[in-house]
Amino acid sequence: MSETARELVIVGVDNAAFAPLLEILEEREMISAEQLSLLEIQDCEVDPQVFANRTIPVQSLGKFVFNEAQVVILLKSGDAADAAMSAAEQNGAWVLDAAAITRGDESVVLIHPVLNSAELAHVGRRVVALPSAGAAMVAEALAPLRDRLRSVYVQLNQPISALGKAAIDSMAAQTARMFSGQDTEVDPAIGHRLAFNQLSASEAPLSSGHTLSELTLIHDLRHLLGEEVAFDAGINTVAVFHGQLANMGVVFTEDIDLHKVRALLGNGARLQLAEQPSTENAVGSEVTLIGRLRQSLLDKRQFNLCAVSDNLRKDVAINCAQIAHLLLKNY
């Protein structure tokens, strides 16, 4: 089947990652307008989208017919998305789950375009999953150190966009009300005010005390960096719209000096060293910024560092686009 005969289908045009994904596809000329189909889960009229100077209509998911020439990116979850995934797979399409629909299904392989894209050639199903944005960033940051790691603790500060577009809209409305001197309501889905706040957790803890998102982060890191490395993690939510920051404590299996660690990180793919990285510097960028590297005062084999990235553009949109491009071109 020729590459020009292939089609990319994106489900979920109102997802927060949709706009940056469309930008990446157009900037890199990965597909033509004729190869792109856009679907919305809700059975309602959605405005057409502009791509490569062409107007692309947004079709209803319920009326769309999947086939083996397609790669389908799922940006939204829910019953309709589950049904779409089943229909796409049954009709021979490739499915890239970017909405954690298949989380916990061990028959679905996590694929990171930089770290393990070769696994696409050996998957048992034509369904693969994208790692969480936090896991994608942390795994890239630690990949140059992978063979020397004993344990890693990650404290991820995630932005409001990690909670979805509804949370972005909610915080924007709360911010406007507070600047106007008006009272603001607690976000009903989160149980806290989002604007001008920091949340120790944005979801209920499980019996272990971890949240599901924290266990998901740990699971994804184990898959991408290896089961021999011990991981633990915490996730806070901070009142910024975009850009994620992780503080990490990494313990090595043997003695290593600071210059060696810095040199290894400096050679990592899509990594850039910075003295004091911030999300302001990372948003809009296509690299993960690494900084605040220092030896721990607790253990000479432990080093602490910080990583920041654009969670939507880099760790969802670019990764989605690159995986989809590989599937369209080679599979």
Backbone torsions as a table, in degrees:
resi	resn	phi	psi	omega
1	MET	NA	128.9	-176.3
2	SER	-75.6	156.8	-178.8
3	GLU	-63.8	-34.8	-177.7
4	THR	-68.1	-17.9	179.9
5	ALA	-84.3	-8.9	-176.0
6	ARG	-80.6	161.0	-177.4
7	GLU	-137.6	137.7	174.8
8	LEU	-104.6	126.8	-178.7
9	VAL	-116.3	125.1	178.9
10	ILE	-112.9	124.2	-179.6
11	VAL	-107.2	117.5	177.4
12	GLY	112.6	64.6	-175.0
13	VAL	-73.4	-15.0	178.0
14	ASP	-96.2	11.7	175.2
15	ASN	-75.0	149.9	-177.2
16	ALA	-62.9	-26.6	-178.3
17	ALA	-88.0	-5.1	-175.3
18	PHE	-64.4	-49.4	-177.2
19	ALA	-59.8	-48.5	176.8
20	PRO	-64.6	-32.1	177.2
21	LEU	-64.0	-45.2	179.0
22	LEU	-62.7	-39.4	178.1
23	GLU	-60.9	-45.6	-178.9
24	ILE	-63.4	-45.1	179.8
25	LEU	-59.6	-38.7	-179.4
26	GLU	-76.2	-44.8	-178.7
27	GLU	-59.2	-40.3	-175.8
28	ARG	-93.8	0.7	178.3
29	GLU	51.1	46.4	-178.1
30	MET	-74.6	-30.6	178.3
31	ILE	-143.1	164.8	174.4
32	SER	-95.2	167.1	177.9
33	ALA	-61.2	-33.2	-179.7
34	GLU	-67.8	-20.5	-178.2
35	GLN	-92.2	-0.6	-171.8
36	LEU	-108.7	129.8	171.5
37	SER	-124.0	137.8	-178.8
38	LEU	-118.2	132.9	-177.7
39	LEU	-127.6	147.2	173.3
40	GLU	-122.1	140.5	-177.3
41	ILE	-69.6	-43.3	-179.1
42	GLN	-67.5	137.3	179.8
43	ASP	-83.6	70.3	-179.7
44	CYS	-147.7	164.2	-177.0
45	GLU	-75.6	129.1	179.9
46	VAL	-121.7	139.6	-178.5
47	ASP	-59.5	141.9	175.4
48	PRO	-61.4	158.5	179.9
49	GLN	-113.4	148.6	179.0
50	VAL	-98.1	128.4	179.3
51	PHE	-142.9	124.1	179.4
52	ALA	52.6	44.0	178.4
53	ASN	64.0	20.1	176.7
54	ARG	-121.6	148.1	176.2
55	THR	-91.6	121.3	-178.2
56	ILE	-107.3	118.1	178.7
57	PRO	-69.4	150.6	175.1
58	VAL	-98.4	117.2	-174.5
59	GLN	-93.4	161.3	176.1
60	SER	-78.9	132.1	-179.4
61	LEU	-60.6	-38.7	-175.8
62	GLY	-65.1	-22.0	-177.5
63	LYS	-103.1	2.0	-174.1
64	PHE	-87.3	143.4	179.8
65	VAL	-110.0	121.2	179.8
66	PHE	-87.7	153.9	176.2
67	ASN	-151.3	173.8	-171.8
68	GLU	-72.1	-9.3	178.6
69	ALA	-85.5	0.9	-171.1
70	GLN	-105.8	150.7	163.3
71	VAL	-115.5	123.6	-174.1
72	VAL	-110.2	122.1	175.3
73	ILE	-101.1	120.9	178.1
74	LEU	-99.0	112.8	178.9
75	LEU	-99.0	-10.1	-177.9
76	LYS	-127.7	151.2	177.8
77	SER	-106.8	-178.6	-178.9
78	GLY	120.9	173.1	-176.4
79	ASP	-60.7	-41.6	-179.4
80	ALA	-65.3	-38.3	178.2
81	ALA	-67.6	-38.5	175.7
82	ASP	-59.2	-44.9	-179.9
83	ALA	-65.2	-39.3	178.7
84	ALA	-64.2	-41.3	178.5
85	MET	-61.7	-43.8	179.1
86	SER	-63.2	-44.2	-179.3
87	ALA	-65.4	-42.0	-179.8
88	ALA	-63.3	-45.6	-179.1
89	GLU	-65.5	-42.6	-179.4
90	GLN	-63.2	-29.4	-179.8
91	ASN	-94.6	11.4	171.1
92	GLY	89.3	4.3	178.8
93	ALA	-77.2	153.7	168.5
94	TRP	-80.6	142.2	178.3
95	VAL	-123.7	128.4	173.2
96	LEU	-110.3	110.3	-178.4
97	ASP	-85.5	105.5	177.0
98	ALA	-107.6	16.2	-176.8
99	ALA	-124.0	13.9	177.7
100	ALA	61.7	27.4	178.0
101	ILE	-64.7	-38.1	-174.8
102	THR	-96.9	12.0	-179.1
103	ARG	-54.8	127.7	-178.0
104	GLY	94.9	-10.7	177.7
105	ASP	-88.4	105.5	-174.5
106	GLU	-72.0	-8.9	176.6
107	SER	-82.1	-8.0	179.6
108	VAL	-105.2	121.4	-174.8
109	VAL	-88.6	135.4	172.6
110	LEU	-76.3	131.0	-179.1
111	ILE	-123.6	126.1	171.6
112	HIS	-112.2	126.9	-171.5
113	PRO	-62.4	-25.7	-179.2
114	VAL	-92.3	-35.0	-169.0
115	LEU	-93.9	-35.0	-174.2
116	ASN	-150.3	34.1	-177.9
117	SER	-64.0	-20.4	178.6
118	ALA	-63.1	-20.9	179.3
119	GLU	-67.4	-15.8	177.6
120	LEU	-58.8	-30.4	-177.7
121	ALA	-73.3	-11.5	-172.4
122	HIS	-125.5	8.1	-177.4
123	VAL	-70.4	149.4	-178.9
124	GLY	-83.1	-23.7	179.5
125	ARG	-122.7	161.0	175.6
126	ARG	-90.4	36.1	175.2
127	VAL	-128.3	123.6	175.8
128	VAL	-129.0	162.3	-175.8
129	ALA	-123.5	150.4	175.6
130	LEU	-90.7	134.8	174.2
131	PRO	-62.0	157.5	174.1
132	SER	-58.8	153.7	-177.1
133	ALA	-58.6	-40.3	178.7
134	GLY	-63.8	-43.8	179.3
135	ALA	-65.2	-38.9	179.3
136	ALA	-60.4	-45.0	179.9
137	MET	-66.1	-49.2	-176.9
138	VAL	-63.9	-41.9	-179.7
139	ALA	-63.1	-41.2	176.0
140	GLU	-63.0	-42.5	-177.9
141	ALA	-63.1	-36.6	-175.3
142	LEU	-95.3	-8.8	-177.2
143	ALA	-54.5	-40.8	179.5
144	PRO	-65.7	-17.1	-178.0
145	LEU	-104.1	-1.0	-167.3
146	ARG	-51.0	-45.7	-174.3
147	ASP	-72.3	-8.2	-176.9
148	ARG	-113.1	0.7	-172.8
149	LEU	-85.9	139.4	171.9
150	ARG	-104.8	-45.0	-179.9
151	SER	-152.5	156.8	-178.4
152	VAL	-141.6	132.4	168.3
153	TYR	-114.7	129.2	-178.0
154	VAL	-116.1	127.3	169.2
155	GLN	-113.1	103.1	-174.9
156	LEU	-96.0	125.8	171.3
157	ASN	-99.2	104.8	-176.4
158	GLN	-96.8	148.8	178.8
159	PRO	-82.9	171.1	179.5
160	ILE	-61.1	-31.7	-179.4
161	SER	-62.8	-19.7	176.2
162	ALA	-67.2	-18.4	-179.9
163	LEU	-92.6	-5.3	176.8
164	GLY	110.9	168.8	-176.0
165	LYS	-64.8	-34.5	179.5
166	ALA	-61.7	-37.9	178.4
167	ALA	-68.1	-38.0	176.5
168	ILE	-60.0	-48.4	-179.8
169	ASP	-62.7	-38.6	-179.3
170	SER	-65.1	-45.3	-179.6
171	MET	-67.0	-37.4	178.2
172	ALA	-61.1	-43.5	179.4
173	ALA	-66.4	-41.3	178.8
174	GLN	-63.9	-41.4	179.8
175	THR	-62.3	-44.3	179.7
176	ALA	-62.1	-41.1	-179.8
177	ARG	-66.3	-41.3	-177.8
178	MET	-69.2	-37.4	176.5
179	PHE	-66.8	-23.1	179.2
180	SER	-91.4	4.6	178.8
181	GLY	78.0	16.9	-178.7
182	GLN	-99.2	154.4	174.4
183	ASP	-69.4	149.4	177.6
184	THR	-122.1	148.4	-177.0
185	GLU	-89.0	156.5	172.9
186	VAL	-67.9	137.8	177.7
187	ASP	-65.7	121.2	-174.0
188	PRO	-64.6	-31.0	-177.9
189	ALA	-76.9	-26.8	-174.6
190	ILE	-102.7	-32.6	-177.9
191	GLY	89.2	7.0	179.1
192	HIS	-143.0	161.2	168.8
193	ARG	-70.3	140.5	179.6
194	LEU	-92.0	-41.4	-176.4
195	ALA	-68.1	138.1	176.8
196	PHE	51.4	49.8	-177.2
197	ASN	-147.4	160.6	170.5
198	GLN	-130.0	130.1	-175.6
199	LEU	-107.9	129.5	176.0
200	SER	-69.4	-24.7	175.1
201	ALA	-159.5	143.3	178.8
202	SER	-104.6	8.1	178.3
203	GLU	-149.5	165.1	-176.0
204	ALA	-69.7	140.2	177.5
205	PRO	-72.3	152.3	175.2
206	LEU	-88.4	-175.2	-176.8
207	SER	-62.0	-27.8	179.5
208	SER	-77.2	-11.9	-173.6
209	GLY	94.6	-17.9	174.6
210	HIS	-78.3	158.4	169.6
211	THR	-91.7	166.5	177.9
212	LEU	-61.8	-38.2	179.4
213	SER	-64.5	-36.2	177.9
214	GLU	-67.5	-42.1	177.3
215	LEU	-67.6	-34.0	175.4
216	THR	-63.5	-44.0	177.2
217	LEU	-58.4	-45.5	179.2
218	ILE	-62.9	-45.0	179.5
219	HIS	-58.9	-46.9	-178.1
220	ASP	-64.8	-39.7	179.6
221	LEU	-66.1	-38.0	177.2
222	ARG	-61.8	-41.4	-179.8
223	HIS	-67.1	-41.4	-173.8
224	LEU	-81.4	-30.0	-174.6
225	LEU	-113.6	-10.8	174.1
226	GLY	115.3	139.5	-178.6
227	GLU	-68.7	-18.5	-178.1
228	GLU	-74.8	-13.0	177.5
229	VAL	-94.2	132.6	177.6
230	ALA	-86.8	134.1	-178.4
231	PHE	-126.4	147.0	165.0
232	ASP	-143.4	159.1	-173.7
233	ALA	-157.0	153.3	169.0
234	GLY	-132.5	149.1	179.2
235	ILE	-128.2	120.3	170.9
236	ASN	-102.4	155.8	173.7
237	THR	-115.7	127.2	-176.6
238	VAL	-115.8	155.5	-171.8
239	ALA	-84.0	61.3	167.8
240	VAL	-125.8	152.2	-176.0
241	PHE	-74.8	-46.2	-173.6
242	HIS	-137.7	154.9	176.9
243	GLY	100.1	125.9	-178.5
244	GLN	-115.6	151.6	-179.1
245	LEU	-135.6	133.1	177.8
246	ALA	-125.7	127.8	168.6
247	ASN	-96.7	131.0	-174.2
248	MET	-129.1	142.0	169.2
249	GLY	-113.7	115.5	-177.2
250	VAL	-114.0	133.5	179.5
251	VAL	-111.2	128.7	-177.4
252	PHE	-92.7	158.4	-179.5
253	THR	-76.4	-15.7	-179.5
254	GLU	-149.3	168.4	178.9
255	ASP	-62.7	141.4	179.2
256	ILE	-153.4	145.6	-177.7
257	ASP	-96.7	164.5	-175.3
258	LEU	-60.6	-39.5	-178.3
259	HIS	-64.2	-36.9	179.1
260	LYS	-67.0	-43.8	179.4
261	VAL	-62.4	-43.8	180.0
262	ARG	-62.6	-40.8	-179.8
263	ALA	-65.2	-40.5	179.0
264	LEU	-63.7	-45.0	179.7
265	LEU	-66.1	-35.1	-179.6
266	GLY	-65.1	-20.6	179.9
267	ASN	-98.0	4.1	-176.8
268	GLY	-73.7	147.8	178.5
269	ALA	-68.4	134.1	177.1
270	ARG	59.9	26.7	176.7
271	LEU	-114.5	147.8	176.8
272	GLN	-140.6	126.9	-179.8
273	LEU	-77.4	140.9	177.7
274	ALA	-147.8	144.9	-177.8
275	GLU	-65.3	-49.5	-178.0
276	GLN	-132.9	76.7	-176.8
277	PRO	-65.3	145.1	177.0
278	SER	-137.1	159.1	179.1
279	THR	-66.5	-27.5	176.4
280	GLU	-58.9	-40.0	178.3
281	ASN	-71.8	-28.0	-172.4
282	ALA	-86.2	-32.8	-175.8
283	VAL	-63.9	127.2	-176.0
284	GLY	93.1	-9.5	-178.6
285	SER	-91.3	163.4	178.4
286	GLU	-113.0	18.3	177.2
287	VAL	-126.7	162.4	169.9
288	THR	-96.9	127.9	178.8
289	LEU	-89.9	133.4	-178.0
290	ILE	-119.7	132.3	178.3
291	GLY	-161.6	-167.0	-177.2
292	ARG	52.0	35.7	-179.1
293	LEU	-75.7	127.1	-178.2
294	ARG	-160.0	154.8	177.4
295	GLN	-80.7	137.7	-179.2
296	SER	-68.7	147.9	173.6
297	LEU	-81.5	-7.1	-177.5
298	LEU	-92.4	-33.8	-173.0
299	ASP	-153.0	126.0	-176.5
300	LYS	-67.0	-17.4	177.0
301	ARG	-91.8	-0.2	178.2
302	GLN	-102.4	134.7	174.9
303	PHE	-124.2	142.5	179.0
304	ASN	-109.6	142.6	-179.9
305	LEU	-152.8	169.0	-179.3
306	CYS	-126.4	141.3	175.8
307	ALA	-130.3	139.5	176.6
308	VAL	-135.5	150.3	178.4
309	SER	-159.8	169.3	173.4
310	ASP	-85.6	105.7	-172.8
311	ASN	-63.9	-33.5	-178.0
312	LEU	-85.3	-53.1	-175.3
313	ARG	-69.1	-51.1	-173.5
314	LYS	-83.4	-50.4	-168.0
315	ASP	-89.9	-8.4	171.0
316	VAL	-117.7	-61.2	-172.3
317	ALA	-63.4	-52.6	-178.0
318	ILE	-64.8	-42.8	179.7
319	ASN	-64.0	-41.3	175.1
320	CYS	-59.3	-49.0	-176.7
321	ALA	-61.6	-42.2	-178.1
322	GLN	-68.0	-41.6	178.2
323	ILE	-66.1	-44.7	178.8
324	ALA	-60.3	-40.7	179.2
325	HIS	-62.2	-42.0	177.3
326	LEU	-62.1	-42.5	-179.7
327	LEU	-66.1	-43.0	178.8
328	LEU	-63.8	-37.4	-173.4
329	LYS	-83.9	-37.8	-168.2
330	ASN	-116.7	-13.4	-172.8
331	TYR	-130.0	NA	NA
